[in-house]
Amino acid sequence: MSNFESYLQSLDLAPKTVAFYERTARRWGDGDPLAWLRANVNSQTPSGTAYSLQAVVRHYCDWEDAETGARRNPPLPDHLIPRVRRKQQAFRDALNEEELDAYNEAIDASGTPEPVYTILKLLPRTGLRISEICDLPRAALKKRGRSTGLLVVGKGNKERWIPLSKQAKRDLSRYMREERPKSEWLFPSAQNAARSVSPQTVRHHLRIVRERLPGYARDVTPHILRHTAATRLLAAGVDLRTVQAILGHASIQTTAKYLHPTSEMLSDAMENL
């Protein structure tokens, strides 16, 4: 698989994407990747999973063709790819201020251990992806002039600067003062400080937290917390290009999909009629 890994790295894919593609390719070994795909993807497979596996097979076939000199034209005909029914995405609103207060109170009441406690506090205050915040090196916490923030490496290995709000700075200052992480990672694993805490660990504790939440907030996910950060920026009057830079989106159209006016914003707008 080392040659396949080198091929993936030449495409300038994110390290986690390379690792996922290589790990998936090991699952069919010396077998036929298309046969493996047909055996593992069907109409009931979640679309996100199906498209990820299809992408692995497409890249693998491209690499295999380049290695053997044989070229499929097209490289992987669409009729060879199992069809999946894309589920219509349900509209998920951001948490409002009352729900966000309940979320923070539930974290406090749940006995969430560090570093997950601080991560859960920071997710709606930074707009970071869960993988990004878990993988932050300690050196990511920096000062630029009078501003304290995080230097984040996101999708496509692109760096972006996330200035921290006053509350986010208080959260991180308390964490650094009390926990004093002795690791290259800002949020090391409690079991092994040589590794960063895993997204799975954060999600596990988030499930415990949301059992204490009422109504819609019980469905909170890391993605909804990222959506919450984006919506709060919009409500504060931040322009779309700035929100795009904070979220790390390559396309402003992607950013626009995140931003839905809250019910409060809609009510305030209608008061002007």
C-alpha positions as CSV (number, residue, x, y, z in Angstrom):
1,M,0.0,0.0,0.0
2,S,3.0,2.3,0.3
3,N,2.9,3.2,-3.4
4,F,-0.8,4.0,-3.1
5,E,-0.1,6.2,-0.1
6,S,2.6,8.1,-2.1
7,Y,0.1,8.6,-4.9
8,L,-2.5,10.0,-2.5
9,Q,0.1,12.3,-0.9
10,S,0.9,13.6,-4.4
11,L,-2.7,14.8,-4.7
12,D,-2.2,17.1,-1.7
13,L,-5.0,15.4,0.3
14,A,-5.2,16.0,4.0
15,P,-3.2,13.5,6.1
16,K,-6.4,12.1,7.7
17,T,-7.9,11.6,4.3
18,V,-4.8,9.8,3.1
19,A,-4.9,7.6,6.2
20,F,-8.7,6.8,5.7
21,Y,-8.2,6.0,2.0
22,E,-5.2,3.7,2.7
23,R,-7.0,2.0,5.6
24,T,-10.1,1.4,3.5
25,A,-8.0,0.0,0.6
26,R,-6.5,-2.6,3.0
27,R,-10.0,-4.0,3.5
28,W,-10.1,-5.6,0.0
29,G,-6.5,-6.6,0.1
30,D,-5.6,-8.4,-3.2
31,G,-9.3,-8.6,-4.2
32,D,-11.3,-6.6,-6.6
33,P,-12.1,-3.1,-5.3
34,L,-15.3,-2.9,-7.3
35,A,-16.6,-6.2,-6.0
36,W,-15.8,-5.1,-2.5
37,L,-17.7,-1.8,-3.1
38,R,-20.8,-3.7,-4.4
39,A,-20.7,-5.9,-1.3
40,N,-20.4,-3.1,1.1
41,V,-22.6,-0.3,-0.4
42,N,-26.3,-0.6,-1.1
43,S,-29.4,1.6,-1.2
44,Q,-29.5,1.6,2.6
45,T,-26.0,2.8,3.1
46,P,-25.8,6.4,4.4
47,S,-25.0,8.7,1.5
48,G,-22.0,10.2,3.3
49,T,-20.4,6.8,3.9
50,A,-21.2,5.6,0.4
51,Y,-19.7,8.6,-1.3
52,S,-16.5,8.3,0.8
53,L,-16.1,4.7,-0.1
54,Q,-16.7,5.4,-3.8
55,A,-14.0,8.1,-3.7
56,V,-11.5,5.6,-2.3
57,V,-12.3,3.1,-5.1
58,R,-12.0,5.8,-7.7
59,H,-8.6,7.0,-6.5
60,Y,-7.4,3.4,-6.1
61,C,-8.5,2.5,-9.7
62,D,-6.8,5.7,-11.0
63,W,-3.6,4.7,-9.2
64,E,-3.8,1.1,-10.3
65,D,-4.3,2.2,-13.9
66,A,-1.3,4.5,-13.7
67,E,0.8,1.6,-12.2
68,T,-0.1,-0.9,-14.9
69,G,-0.3,1.4,-17.8
70,A,-3.8,0.4,-18.6
71,R,-6.3,3.3,-18.8
72,R,-10.0,2.9,-18.3
73,N,-11.9,5.5,-20.3
74,P,-13.7,6.8,-18.4
75,P,-11.5,5.6,-15.4
76,L,-14.4,4.2,-13.5
77,P,-17.7,4.2,-15.4
78,D,-20.6,5.4,-13.3
79,H,-22.7,2.3,-14.1
80,L,-20.1,0.2,-12.2
81,I,-20.7,2.3,-9.0
82,P,-23.5,1.1,-6.7
83,R,-26.4,3.5,-6.6
84,V,-27.5,5.0,-3.3
85,R,-30.5,7.0,-2.5
86,R,-29.5,10.4,-1.2
87,K,-31.6,11.2,1.8
88,Q,-33.1,14.6,1.9
89,Q,-31.2,16.6,4.5
90,A,-33.4,17.7,7.3
91,F,-33.1,21.4,8.2
92,R,-31.2,21.7,11.4
93,D,-31.3,25.1,13.1
94,A,-28.5,26.4,15.3
95,L,-28.9,26.5,19.0
96,N,-30.5,29.7,20.2
97,E,-29.2,31.6,23.2
98,E,-31.4,29.8,25.7
99,E,-30.4,26.4,24.3
100,L,-26.8,27.4,24.3
101,D,-27.0,28.4,28.0
102,A,-28.7,25.0,28.7
103,Y,-25.9,23.3,26.8
104,N,-23.1,25.0,28.8
105,E,-25.0,24.3,32.1
106,A,-25.3,20.6,31.1
107,I,-21.5,20.4,30.5
108,D,-20.9,21.7,34.0
109,A,-23.5,19.3,35.5
110,S,-22.3,16.2,33.7
111,G,-18.9,15.9,35.3
112,T,-17.2,16.0,31.9
113,P,-13.5,15.4,32.3
114,E,-10.7,17.4,30.7
115,P,-9.7,18.0,28.0
116,V,-13.2,17.2,26.7
117,Y,-14.8,19.7,29.0
118,T,-12.9,22.6,27.4
119,I,-13.4,21.3,23.9
120,L,-17.2,21.2,24.3
121,K,-17.1,24.7,25.6
122,L,-15.0,25.9,22.7
123,L,-16.8,24.3,19.8
124,P,-19.7,26.8,19.6
125,R,-17.3,29.7,20.4
126,T,-14.8,28.9,17.6
127,G,-16.7,27.2,14.8
128,L,-14.0,24.6,14.6
129,R,-14.6,21.1,13.1
130,I,-14.3,18.4,15.8
131,S,-11.3,16.9,14.0
132,E,-9.6,20.3,13.9
133,I,-9.9,21.1,17.6
134,C,-8.9,17.6,18.6
135,D,-5.7,17.7,16.5
136,L,-4.5,21.1,17.6
137,P,-0.8,21.1,18.6
138,R,0.1,23.0,21.7
139,A,2.0,25.5,19.5
140,A,-1.3,26.4,17.8
141,L,-2.2,28.7,20.6
142,K,-0.5,32.0,19.7
143,K,-0.6,35.7,20.1
144,R,-0.7,38.1,17.1
145,G,-0.3,41.6,18.3
146,R,-2.9,42.1,21.0
147,S,-5.0,39.2,19.8
148,T,-4.8,35.6,21.1
149,G,-6.0,32.9,18.8
150,L,-5.5,29.5,17.3
151,L,-3.6,28.7,14.1
152,V,-5.6,25.9,12.6
153,V,-4.7,23.5,9.8
154,G,-8.0,22.5,8.1
155,K,-9.1,20.6,5.0
156,G,-6.5,20.5,2.3
157,N,-3.8,21.4,4.8
158,K,-4.8,25.1,4.6
159,E,-3.9,27.2,7.6
160,R,-6.3,29.8,9.1
161,W,-6.2,32.1,12.0
162,I,-9.1,32.0,14.5
163,P,-9.0,34.9,17.0
164,L,-10.5,33.9,20.4
165,S,-13.4,35.8,22.0
166,K,-13.0,36.9,25.6
167,Q,-15.0,33.9,26.9
168,A,-13.0,31.5,24.7
169,K,-9.7,33.0,26.1
170,R,-11.0,32.6,29.6
171,D,-11.9,28.9,28.9
172,L,-8.4,28.2,27.5
173,S,-6.6,30.2,30.2
174,R,-8.3,28.2,32.9
175,Y,-7.6,25.0,31.1
176,M,-3.9,25.8,30.7
177,R,-3.5,27.0,34.2
178,E,-5.3,24.0,35.8
179,E,-4.3,21.2,33.5
180,R,-0.8,22.2,32.4
181,P,-0.8,19.7,29.5
182,K,2.7,18.2,29.2
183,S,2.3,17.2,25.6
184,E,2.9,18.4,22.1
185,W,-0.9,18.4,21.8
186,L,-3.1,21.2,23.2
187,F,-5.7,18.5,24.1
188,P,-3.8,15.3,24.8
189,S,-5.6,12.0,25.4
190,A,-6.1,11.2,29.1
191,Q,-4.9,7.7,28.4
192,N,-1.8,8.6,26.4
193,A,-0.4,12.1,26.4
194,A,1.6,11.2,23.2
195,R,-1.7,11.2,21.3
196,S,-4.3,13.9,20.9
197,V,-7.8,13.2,22.3
198,S,-10.0,11.4,19.7
199,P,-13.2,12.8,18.2
200,Q,-14.9,9.6,19.3
201,T,-14.1,10.4,22.9
202,V,-15.5,13.9,22.5
203,R,-18.7,12.6,20.8
204,H,-19.1,10.0,23.7
205,H,-19.2,12.8,26.3
206,L,-21.4,15.0,24.1
207,R,-24.0,12.2,24.1
208,I,-23.9,12.2,27.9
209,V,-24.3,16.0,28.0
210,R,-27.3,16.1,25.6
211,E,-29.3,13.6,27.8
212,R,-29.7,16.6,30.1
213,L,-30.9,19.0,27.4
214,P,-34.5,19.9,26.5
215,G,-36.3,19.8,23.2
216,Y,-34.3,20.4,20.0
217,A,-31.0,20.8,21.9
218,R,-31.1,17.0,22.7
219,D,-30.1,16.5,19.0
220,V,-27.0,18.7,19.3
221,T,-23.9,17.4,17.4
222,P,-20.5,18.9,16.8
223,H,-21.8,20.0,13.4
224,I,-24.7,21.8,15.0
225,L,-22.3,23.5,17.4
226,R,-20.2,24.7,14.4
227,H,-23.5,25.9,12.8
228,T,-24.3,27.7,16.0
229,A,-21.0,29.6,15.9
230,A,-21.7,30.6,12.2
231,T,-25.2,31.8,13.0
232,R,-24.1,33.8,16.0
233,L,-21.5,35.6,13.8
234,L,-24.2,36.3,11.3
235,A,-26.5,37.7,14.0
236,A,-23.6,39.9,15.2
237,G,-23.4,41.5,11.7
238,V,-20.2,39.8,10.6
239,D,-20.1,39.7,6.7
240,L,-20.2,36.4,4.8
241,R,-16.6,36.5,3.6
242,T,-15.3,36.9,7.1
243,V,-17.5,34.0,8.3
244,Q,-16.1,31.9,5.4
245,A,-12.5,32.6,6.5
246,I,-13.3,31.7,10.1
247,L,-15.0,28.4,9.1
248,G,-12.3,27.5,6.6
249,H,-14.6,27.0,3.6
250,A,-13.1,27.0,0.1
251,S,-16.4,28.2,-1.4
252,I,-18.6,30.9,-0.1
253,Q,-21.6,28.9,-1.3
254,T,-20.7,26.3,1.3
255,T,-20.7,29.0,4.0
256,A,-24.1,30.3,2.8
257,K,-25.6,26.8,3.4
258,Y,-24.7,27.1,7.1
259,L,-26.3,30.4,7.7
260,H,-30.0,30.4,8.3
261,P,-31.7,33.4,10.1
262,T,-32.8,32.4,13.6
263,S,-36.5,32.7,14.5
264,E,-35.5,35.7,16.6
265,M,-33.8,37.4,13.6
266,L,-36.9,36.7,11.4
267,S,-39.2,38.1,14.1
268,D,-37.1,41.3,14.4
269,A,-37.1,41.7,10.6
270,M,-40.9,41.4,10.5
271,E,-41.3,44.1,13.1
272,N,-40.0,46.6,10.6
273,L,-43.0,46.1,8.3
